[in-house]
């Protein structure tokens, strides 16, 4: 990989994978260039005076960067980077490159610069992803589908499925389950101690049996009766449980 | 399955039982599933997560983490404030231990809940009820190999051996004091004895200590209530002041090493009883007590600093920390770049995490107000109490009255149960965040952990 020529305005293009992004981090570090912009695909109308560099994912380079993050930066840096990546928001790759750039400079002292312009955006994003992951560990609702598979549809803002899977793999170790991210058309599939993430779509509607529906009814019954009428506070409820998460719950919130 | 019960109520439909017994259980404020960390074992179901997990929020804005249920609401006691008292005309029901265990696992497999919170009315006598609770927990742990969270009630007056056996299977146990003085207990709950409640609490505490001394190592055997012990106080059913209540809480934290004291605003559950108030539930008061409780546990305050014989109750308009700060203005302003950690924690608008961030950030450079805001400090309140590099944010010096006005004026309308649910946000959410995303400083881990 040759450093960018001339103009200094560089856009890196990669395949969208985490290792792809880590390869960019590697090149940016070696070439001493701070990328102006990182894209997953080349734009239809490229900018003038602008270099577009295709970066082929290189597992060795990526692993070298990952290793460096784990050994040279503070203990939570790698987790932050990974979470930020999973946010999948357009500026996430940029936040990661900026953060790592700051990290190579300050090493283990990076956490002392958490208010820095190059650290703050990543931290914010990582916290949002962590919050949604944590929230979703509670909000996933399994339904016992025909064939003895526990099926849970979710629609999170961020791609938290890879984070949720280990949690349920341990908790529900004896069951077969599928957590389906409807928005991303992917699912985590677990059985016999192993989980993997696959492309997934459901064509037919799932017919649940009476036992399953009875259990859902019991839960709704409980949900309604556990609230104290005198303390009714829908605003507070909505603050903790925003409306966008209601759709795939089993409990019916009025 | 039903052999040792001889009761027609057992034949009632499960749906109906659940309705009756969840209604009867809802006045217990506790729902925390935090404080235990446990892996699943081979062939078992469930895990426990240190930070706890909320699974839903009911229409009153309270978090649903555990399946909170009574074994039965058939009570021999007649406590005036309690919906389940024997003299109250309400539908009664009774679950078997088997039914509760099966229901818990069914709900757990669907990820509706984090575990079970099992309580009960005093059915027949404390021993009999405690035996049923023990049986239920045993079935869950042994037959279902359930490794999720279990909070079990200790029935005051029950055989200490039964309480001890239950505690080795549960994550948390609690005995509710309910009324904050012996006088009120005698008046409103004649069958409840202060001595019996404290005896149960001491029993739990000594078992915890005993377990610790024997150098219990996780994994070898299950510890005794690893998530500790809690209790609940009813607020507003009896005339005790905030000062009395907070002093009681402080004593409970010190002498019983409680993990939590819960406060539950008295909700009128009876048509008319001359001994009880008819006022609206004192939600705002409950909120202030939770805030003050937080200051006791994590911010280094003691009850005598917050209230006094002369000033017995919290200002409903102002949070306890601001109230304290305004009565101690001689300590302020504090310099953000110099003050020690303990003092930073005492500044209104500065929480534990922002105090930690300030300590960290200022080792590399001194903070400006702009950067201070980025640490998460609520400048709306903190601005009156701090300087950054000697600079004030307020142009002129304000007196206590105008600062108070500004702070109150700046408050968004209170979401009344927010403080109670702060356990969710700090205990079950931010704590999680600090576990994973901000490495806590050694030595101050305890302030966000151990709920």
Interface residues (C-beta under 8 A of the other chain):
Chain A: X74 X75 X76 X79 X80 X83 X109 X111 X112 X113 X114 X115 X120 X123 X126 X127 X130 X131 X134 X135 X137 X138 X139 X140 X141 X142 X143 X144 X150 X152 X167 X168 X170 X171 X172 X173 X174 X175 X215 X217 X218 X219 X221 X222 X223 X224 X225 X226 X227 X228 X229 X230 X231 X232 X233 X234 X235 X236 X237 X239 X240 X241 X249 X250 X251 X253 X254
Chain B: X14 X15 X18 X19 X22 X23 X25 X26 X27 X39 X40 X43 X44 X45 X46 X47 X49 X51 X53 X54 X55 X56 X57 X58 X59 X60 X61 X62 X63 X64 X65 X67 X68 X103 X106 X107 X109 X110 X111 X112 X114 X148 X265 X267 X268 X280 X281 X283 X357 X360 X361 X363 X364 X367 X371 X374 X375 X415 X416 X417 X418 X421 X424 X428 X429 X432 X433 X436 X437 X438 X439
